[in-house]
Amino acid sequence: MSLRVESAHKTFRAHSGARVVALDGVDVTAADDELLVVVGPSGSGKSTLLRAVAGLETLDAGRVVIGDRDVTGVPAARRDVAMVFQEGALFPHLSVAANIGIGERARGGRRRDVDVRVREVAGALGVEHLLRRMPGELSGGERQRVALARVLVRAPAVCLLDEPLASVDAELRLRMRGEIRAVQRSLGVPMVHVTHDQFEAMAMGDRVAVMDGGRVLQCDRPEMVYDRPATTAVARIVGPLPMNLLPAAVGVVVGIRPERVRLRVGEEDEGGAGRIGSVISVEPAGEECLVRVLADGELLARLPWPAAPKVGERVSVAWRPEDEHHFDAATGRRR
Ligand SMILES: Nc1ncnc2c1ncn2[C@@H]1O[C@H](COP(=O)(O)OP(=O)(O)OP(=O)(O)O)[C@@H](O)[C@H]1O
């Protein structure tokens, strides 16, 4: 069953009386077996969008449609939407196995069938060895995986994940994103996944919705939002590092990804798009380093670590013309 959110508006009134626009006309869809990733800065409306789909937040205007059923006025419990939060909540007095199987059992599933399915999903998410433990005996990351297993053990109409991997270590995250993808495909349900992890967004999403200020700025395949950002805001939000945005000709802003910037020490401008600058900081990042250069404004370059220039050195800054993105300076839109 597909998910459709149409013209969703939501304004909160803070204690101070101030109005906060959390959703400002959001349209998104997720097809039957599609995984839609939502990215955006803190406060951009991602959780509000998920909570509105789940029925935990009522919209001021707009609709939520699941399959051909308009669920806008339907209470959360009757939407058949499963949601995993940043801190997956478990029933403390039930074992891990019982926690994972509780929904299926409540729905009248036979114990034997439910046990088999619980074991399958627990295996896929690497928590099979924890099935007999109690939630209080788990680490944060383990609890999170159990909460995920509980959602994935049955096929809800829609599955929502709000940063479920935030407290999981890097190696496990890498494995789990593949597992989540596989389980989701086998269930054939639309999944909406909020993450701050750019690699996760690129790796997992069939499409990525980029949000800012309660709006969806662009919604497209991961390679499109990365290679052809629709606006300067998208260019700053998507990618492991924000895109450098440099004023160029009148009315034009040139965008260049830090990983596409080339620096040469002690040489003059190579010509073309280059400029001269001086290094203001060098930050090691494993095999690579991040170099900040002052050259008609500040610019970030990601370079292989051995190639790092030193702080204070003069460098020529260059990039290939085909790596440039051009935006309209007034509107921020891609030209
Ligand atoms: N119950 C509430 N009362 C008042 N304001 C709220 C409430 N919930 C959310 N907001 C505000 O609405 C805006 C959107 O919040 P939301 O939680 O959807 O953002 P987010 O993109 O999920 O952020 P984060 O990445 O930090 O989780 C924010 O400005 C937030 O402060």
The ligand as a Gaussian input file, in Angstrom:
#p B3LYP/6-31G(d) Opt

LIG

0 1
 N        5.127000      20.098000      20.607000
 C        5.756000      21.157000      20.072000
 N        5.515000      22.403000      20.528000
 C        6.102000      23.475000      19.987000
 N        6.979000      23.409000      18.962000
 C        7.265000      22.195000      18.456000
 C        6.677000      20.994000      18.993000
 N        7.165000      19.937000      18.287000
 C        8.010000      20.449000      17.365000
 N        8.086000      21.796000      17.463000
 C        8.877000      22.699000      16.612000
 O        8.565000      22.408000      15.265000
 C        9.730000      22.472000      14.446000
 C        9.934000      21.130000      13.761000
 O       10.269000      20.159000      14.750000
 P       10.643000      18.661000      14.374000
 O       10.790000      17.909000      15.647000
 O        9.655000      18.151000      13.383000
 O       12.063000      18.848000      13.669000
 P       13.139000      17.745000      13.201000
 O       13.484000      18.089000      11.793000
 O       12.600000      16.393000      13.457000
 O       14.371000      18.075000      14.164000
 P       15.517000      17.103000      14.765000
 O       16.374000      16.729000      13.592000
 O       16.213000      18.027000      15.725000
 O       14.837000      15.955000      15.418000
 C       10.865000      22.872000      15.373000
 O       11.037000      24.248000      15.283000
 C       10.366000      22.487000      16.743000
 O       10.924000      23.310000      17.730000

